[in-house]
Amino acid sequence: MKGSDVGIKEISKSFGDFKVLNAVDLEIKKGEFFSLLGPSGCGKTTLLRIIAGFETPDVGIVTFDGADVLPLPPNRRPANTVFQNYALFPHLTVFENVAFSLRLKKLQRNEVNSQVTEYLKLVQLEGHAHKKPNQLSGGQKQRVAIARALINEPRVLLLDEPLSALDAKLRQHMLIELDQIHDKIGITFIYVTHDQQEALSVSDRIAVMNQGNVLQVGTPHDIYESPATDFVARFIGETNLFDASVTAVEKLDRSEPEYMAHLHIPELGNIKVTTVDEVRSGQQVSFTIRPEKILISKEKPATKREDINLLQGTVDEPIYSGFQTKFYVKTQEKVLIRVIKQHAKYSDEGPDIVWKDSVYLSWSANDGYIVGIKDDGEGSGFPGPGPGTGEP
């Protein structure tokens, strides 16, 4: 079984005065596990329904392997959909639910039996063939829905929040199974979810959406480590996000086009961040630093590296979770910064930093990101004169 390349070109869709999708462009590769990720109402399910043929866009085209499929009804597109509510026939057994589409094709009984057995084995339900849906758990029902969709041998499998009705532990288990099924059959999966952890866990690439727009497309690593906008930074994982002004920019002596930007953040003071964006002195930007990138210590770090940012603060709230401790640290400007310390060693029996402790926070300029340029001010030009100075 092989997948298809899926092309989304300039797709827009409105319901009345509400614009759900705004000129969306995506290229999904053959055999890829591709996720559409975003909050409720961002347009991801509408886009999936357009790909499936259940909705028609106002403008734009959808292609499978370069061929426009918009003129085709859903049953003639080489795609099948797995719905959030399973959509199983309650009066049919597991076997008959999976066999339903084969019966419509009038296949021979022995061929139907052979194929249904194969797909029930794929989803590990061979021992439940004669049960009715009301005798199954939520995870088992979802596997029946997946088998029923796959038995038609689609080139694209569309999954509309298929795990959202399951509890957290079962959701994680099903996610692993779904990834294994994808690896076995090799077709294109397009997966809609509002759950960032689901998308990060299984996707080859992710499109982050908000208010009908695609804000960033990339691998899970790209999306998490290099968010393109402040929304992506906030939506994917935890982060510390601040408004900042660029005070100076200097070119780094490296082979890559990279710069050291000096920012002033009212709550933190002056900090440094490396960037490939062509920011200018005087611009207003957003700055983000992930909690796990920040080192927390009682003692002042001894490093003399010029690219290290250093702050002082007081532990406002430590939250111990076994494998990690999350600290909320109040700076001199009474701003809370989140810091995560992983407990990777046996000796880390508990946090040695406690409530009300005075601490130092430090991180490399390489670990922070400029995620949004708000205003092109009338600054000193690019690159700026020299490094800004001063400690918070």
C-alpha positions in Angstrom: 0.0 0.0 0.0 1.4 3.4 -1.0 0.5 6.9 -0.1 0.0 10.1 -2.2 1.4 13.5 -2.2 -1.3 15.9 -1.1 -1.2 19.5 -2.3 -3.3 22.3 -0.7 -3.2 25.4 -2.8 -4.7 28.8 -1.9 -7.6 27.2 0.0 -10.1 29.7 1.5 -13.4 29.0 3.2 -16.0 31.1 4.9 -19.2 30.3 6.6 -21.3 33.4 6.3 -19.2 36.4 7.5 -16.8 34.1 9.3 -13.6 33.3 7.4 -12.5 29.8 8.5 -9.5 29.3 6.2 -7.4 32.1 4.7 -5.4 31.1 1.5 -3.9 28.0 3.0 -0.9 26.5 1.2 0.6 23.1 2.2 2.6 20.4 0.5 2.2 17.0 2.3 4.7 14.3 1.2 3.9 10.8 0.2 3.9 8.4 3.1 4.3 11.3 5.6 2.6 11.4 9.1 1.5 15.0 8.9 -0.4 16.8 11.7 -2.6 19.9 11.6 -2.3 21.4 15.0 -4.1 24.3 16.6 -6.8 25.4 19.0 -10.5 24.9 18.6 -11.9 27.0 15.8 -8.6 27.5 14.0 -9.8 25.8 10.8 -8.0 22.4 10.9 -11.1 20.2 10.8 -12.6 22.3 8.0 -9.4 21.8 6.0 -9.5 18.0 6.7 -13.1 17.9 5.5 -12.2 19.8 2.3 -9.4 17.2 1.7 -12.0 14.4 2.3 -14.6 16.0 0.1 -17.2 16.7 2.8 -16.8 20.5 2.3 -16.1 22.6 -0.7 -13.7 25.5 -0.6 -14.6 29.0 -1.8 -11.4 29.1 -3.8 -8.3 27.0 -4.2 -7.6 23.4 -5.2 -6.7 20.1 -3.5 -4.4 17.7 -5.4 -3.5 14.0 -4.9 -0.3 13.3 -6.8 -0.8 16.4 -8.8 -4.4 15.7 -9.9 -7.2 18.0 -8.7 -9.6 16.0 -6.6 -12.1 18.7 -5.9 -14.6 17.6 -8.6 -14.6 14.1 -7.1 -17.2 13.1 -4.4 -15.8 11.6 -1.1 -16.3 8.0 -2.2 -14.3 8.5 -5.3 -11.3 10.1 -3.6 -8.4 7.7 -2.6 -8.8 8.8 1.0 -10.7 7.5 4.0 -11.5 9.3 7.3 -11.4 8.1 10.9 -13.8 10.2 12.9 -13.6 11.3 16.6 -16.9 9.5 17.4 -15.8 6.2 15.6 -19.1 6.2 13.5 -19.4 2.4 13.9 -22.6 0.5 13.0 -23.9 -0.5 16.5 -26.0 -3.5 15.2 -23.0 -5.1 13.3 -20.2 -7.1 14.8 -16.6 -5.9 14.7 -16.0 -8.3 11.7 -19.0 -7.0 9.8 -18.1 -3.3 10.5 -14.7 -3.8 9.0 -16.1 -5.9 6.1 -18.9 -3.4 5.3 -17.2 -1.7 2.4 -16.0 -5.0 0.9 -19.6 -6.3 1.0 -20.6 -3.2 -1.0 -18.0 -4.1 -3.6 -19.5 -7.6 -3.8 -16.2 -9.4 -3.2 -16.2 -13.2 -2.7 -16.8 -14.5 0.8 -13.3 -16.1 1.1 -11.6 -12.8 0.0 -13.7 -10.8 2.5 -12.8 -13.2 5.3 -9.1 -13.1 4.3 -8.9 -9.3 4.2 -10.9 -8.6 7.3 -8.8 -11.1 9.3 -5.6 -9.4 8.0 -6.7 -6.0 9.1 -8.1 -7.1 12.5 -4.7 -8.6 13.1 -3.1 -5.4 12.1 -5.0 -3.5 14.8 -4.7 -6.4 17.3 -8.5 -7.2 17.4 -8.5 -10.7 16.0 -9.9 -12.1 19.2 -12.9 -9.6 19.2 -14.3 -10.2 15.7 -17.7 -11.3 16.9 -18.3 -8.6 19.5 -20.7 -5.7 19.0 -19.3 -2.1 19.5 -21.1 -1.7 22.8 -18.9 -4.6 24.2 -15.7 -2.8 23.3 -13.6 -0.2 25.1 -13.0 3.2 23.6 -9.6 2.2 22.4 -10.9 -1.0 20.8 -13.7 1.0 19.0 -11.1 3.3 17.6 -9.0 0.4 16.3 -12.1 -1.0 14.6 -12.7 2.4 12.9 -9.0 2.5 11.8 -9.2 -1.1 10.4 -12.5 -0.2 8.5 -10.8 2.8 7.0 -7.6 1.0 6.0 -9.3 -2.0 4.4 -10.3 0.1 1.4 -6.6 0.6 0.8 -6.7 4.4 0.6 -3.6 6.3 -0.4 -4.4 8.9 2.3 -5.8 8.3 5.8 -7.5 11.4 7.4 -7.8 11.3 11.2 -10.0 13.9 12.8 -9.0 14.1 16.5 -9.4 10.3 16.7 -8.1 10.0 20.3 -9.8 12.9 22.0 -12.5 10.8 23.6 -10.0 8.5 25.3 -8.4 8.9 28.7 -4.8 10.2 29.0 -3.1 6.8 29.4 -5.1 5.0 26.7 -4.5 8.0 24.4 -0.7 7.6 24.8 -1.0 3.8 24.2 -3.2 4.3 21.1 -0.8 7.0 19.8 2.1 4.5 19.8 -0.1 1.9 18.1 -1.2 4.5 15.4 2.4 5.3 14.7 3.3 1.6 14.4 0.4 1.1 12.0 1.6 4.0 9.9 5.1 2.5 9.8 3.7 -0.9 8.6 1.5 0.3 5.8 3.4 3.4 4.7 0.5 5.5 3.4 0.0 9.2 4.0 -1.5 10.1 7.3 -3.1 13.6 7.9 -3.8 13.9 11.6 -5.9 16.7 13.1 -5.3 17.5 16.8 -5.4 20.3 19.3 -3.0 18.3 21.6 0.6 19.5 21.1 2.1 16.4 22.8 0.2 14.1 20.4 1.5 16.1 17.4 5.1 16.2 18.7 5.1 12.5 19.5 4.2 11.0 16.1 4.5 13.6 13.4 7.1 13.7 10.6 6.0 17.4 10.2 3.5 19.7 11.8 1.5 22.6 10.5 0.6 25.0 13.4 -2.7 26.8 12.6 -4.5 29.7 14.2 -7.5 31.8 13.0 -7.5 30.1 9.6 -3.8 30.7 8.9 -0.8 28.4 8.8 1.8 30.0 11.1 4.6 27.5 10.7 5.3 24.2 9.1 8.2 22.0 10.2 9.5 19.0 12.1 8.5 18.6 15.7 12.1 19.7 16.6 11.9 22.8 14.4 8.5 23.8 15.8 9.5 23.4 19.4 13.1 24.6 19.3 12.6 27.4 16.7 9.1 28.8 16.9 8.3 31.2 14.2 5.8 33.4 16.1 4.9 34.2 19.6 1.7 32.2 19.2 3.7 29.1 18.2 6.0 29.6 21.1 3.1 29.8 23.6 1.1 27.0 22.0 3.8 24.4 21.8 5.0 23.5 25.2 5.8 25.9 28.0 7.8 29.0 27.5 8.7 32.4 29.0 7.7 35.2 26.6 8.6 38.9 26.9 8.2 42.1 24.8 11.6 43.5 24.1 13.3 46.3 22.2 16.5 45.8 20.1 19.3 48.0 21.4 22.2 46.8 19.2 23.1 44.1 16.7 26.5 42.7 15.8 27.6 40.1 13.2 29.1 37.0 14.6 32.3 35.6 13.1 30.8 32.4 11.8 30.2 30.7 8.5 26.4 30.9 8.9 24.7 34.3 8.6 24.1 34.7 12.4 23.9 37.8 14.6 24.1 38.7 18.3 21.1 40.8 19.1 21.1 42.9 22.3 17.7 43.3 23.8 16.2 45.4 26.5 13.4 43.8 28.4 11.8 46.1 31.1 11.2 43.1 33.5 14.6 41.5 33.0 17.1 44.2 31.9 19.6 43.7 29.1 20.0 40.2 27.5 21.7 38.7 24.5 20.2 36.3 21.9 21.7 34.9 18.7 19.4 35.2 15.7 19.4 34.7 11.9 16.6 37.3 11.5 17.7 40.7 10.2 16.6 42.7 13.2 17.5 46.4 13.6 18.3 48.5 16.5 15.1 50.2 17.7 12.7 47.4 16.6 10.1 46.0 19.0 10.2 42.2 19.2 9.0 39.2 21.2 11.6 37.1 23.0 11.2 33.6 24.3 13.2 31.2 26.4 12.0 27.6 27.3 12.0 26.8 31.0 14.2 23.7 30.6 16.9 25.9 28.9 17.5 27.9 32.0 20.0 26.8 34.7 19.0 27.6 38.3 21.5 27.6 41.1 22.1 29.1 44.5 25.7 30.0 43.7 26.6 32.5 41.0 27.8 30.6 37.9 31.6 30.9 37.5 31.6 31.0 33.7 33.2 34.0 32.0 31.5 33.4 28.7 30.2 36.6 27.1 27.1 34.9 25.6 25.7 33.9 29.0 22.7 35.8 30.3 22.5 36.1 34.1 19.6 37.1 36.4 18.9 37.0 40.1 15.6 36.2 41.7 13.7 34.5 44.5 11.9 31.2 44.4 8.2 32.0 44.6 6.9 28.5 44.1 8.7 25.1 43.7 6.6 22.3 42.2 8.2 18.8 42.6 7.0 16.2 40.1 9.4 13.3 40.7 11.3 13.4 37.4 11.6 17.2 37.5 11.0 20.3 39.6 9.3 23.4 38.1 10.3 26.7 39.8 8.5 29.9 39.5 11.2 32.5 40.2 10.3 36.1 40.9 12.8 38.7 39.5 13.6 42.1 41.0 10.8 43.4 38.8 8.4 40.9 40.4 8.0 39.0 37.2 7.6 35.2 37.4 10.0 33.2 35.2 9.3 29.5 34.8 12.4 27.2 35.2 12.4 23.4 34.9 15.1 21.3 36.5 15.3 17.7 35.4 16.2 15.0 37.9 18.4 12.7 35.8 20.5 11.2 38.5 19.8 8.9 41.4 21.3 11.5 43.8 18.6 13.9 42.8 16.3 12.7 45.5 14.6 16.0 45.8 15.2 19.7 45.1 18.0 21.4 46.9 16.5 24.7 46.1 13.4 25.5 48.1 10.7 28.2 48.6 12.1 31.7 49.3 15.7 30.8 48.3 17.7 33.5 46.4 18.8 32.0 43.1 20.7 32.8 40.0 19.2 32.1 36.5 21.5 31.7 33.5 21.2 30.6 29.9 23.1 30.9 26.7 22.3 33.4 24.0 21.9 30.4 21.7 19.0 29.1 23.7 16.6 32.0 23.4 14.7 33.1 20.3 13.3 36.2 18.8 9.8 35.0 17.7 8.1 38.2 16.4 9.1 41.6 15.0 6.4 44.0 15.9 7.7 47.3 14.5 10.5 48.4 12.2 11.8 51.3 14.2 14.0 54.1 12.9 17.1 52.6 14.5 20.7 52.6 13.7 20.5 50.2 10.8 21.6 46.7 10.3 23.8 45.5 11.8 23.9 47.7 14.8 27.1 49.3 16.2 28.2 47.2 19.1 27.1 45.1 22.0 24.8 46.6 24.6 26.1 46.4 28.1 24.8 46.1 31.6 23.6 43.3 33.9 20.0 43.0 35.2 
